[in-house]
């Protein structure tokens, strides 16, 4: 039974360490994405073309 308490304590300590590391990395800007916004407009046209092609494909309801 004592082993369960030791493992539970260690797992809680490890979880707290990872949580603190995550919070610090977010505050330091580790997950800020500066590349994607600059290239987002380059991919908008492709998304529009794909949606038009999908709408021109006949379905069961609008077959001729």
WOZI-V210657 format. One record per backbone hydrogen bond with DSSP energy under -1.0 kcal/mol. CO is the residue of the C=O (numbers start at 0). NH is the residue of the N-H. Records with the same first field share a line. If there is no record, write none. Layout:
# WOZI-V210657
CO = NH, NH
This chain:
# WOZI-V210657
0 = 4
1 = 5
2 = 6
3 = 7
4 = 8
5 = 9
6 = 10
7 = 11
8 = 12
9 = 13
10 = 14
11 = 15
12 = 16
13 = 17
14 = 18
15 = 19
16 = 20
17 = 21
18 = 22
19 = 23
20 = 24
21 = 25
22 = 26
23 = 27
24 = 29
25 = 28
28 = 31
35 = 39
38 = 41
39 = 42
42 = 46
43 = 47
44 = 48
45 = 49
46 = 50
47 = 51
48 = 52
49 = 53
50 = 54
51 = 55
